[in-house]
């Protein structure tokens, strides 16, 4: 997990983890801009610990493919 967050930071992204509507959410923002996320992912209840690394990895790969 630490290496994924470091990778996001090196890309100039901010990573947030929150709980919204009872579901855990991961959001990636460009720098300090917290208005419009570049990517986000909502996880199912009870899945956060099992899938957070996979989901964060997928979000980063998607942004890299899009040429961020």
N, C-alpha and C positions, 0 to 999 in steps of 0.2 A: 504494500500500500504506500509506504513512504516513497518508493522510487516513482510511483505513478504521480503522486502529488508534486514531487520535485520536478518531474518532466513537465507537468502543467505549468508550474511556476517559471520554468526556463522558457516556456513558450509565451510568457507574459499573461498567463491566465490566472484567474482567481477561482478557487474551488469552494463551494458551499455545500453543506449537508444540512438538511432540515427535515422537519416533520410537518406535513401539510395534509389536512383532511384525513388524518390517521395513517397516511402512507409516507414512508421515507422518500426523500427527493435529493438527487445530486444535480447541481447546476454548475456550469462553467461560464465564467464571465471574462470579458477582455479587460484586463487591468482592473481599475477601480470602478468601472461602470457596472452598477448593480441594477440598472433598469431593464436591460434586454439581455437575457442569457444567450450565449452562442450555441449552447447545447444543454439539454436537461434530460433527466431520466427519472421516472417514478418507479419505485420497486414495490412489490406486493408485501402485504403485512407478514412479518416474521421472516422475510427473506434478506433483510438488509445485510446482516453479517455474512451470509453465505454468498451474496452476489455483488456486493459493493465493488470489489476489485475488478471483477469481470465487466461490470457496467461502466466503471470509470475508464478502463482500458478501451472499451468499445467507443466511448465518447471521444477520447483523445485520438484514436485511429481515424474516426470519421472526420474530425476537424483537420487532421493532417492530410487526408485524402482530398478534402475540399480546398486545400492550399492555404489554410489559415496561416 
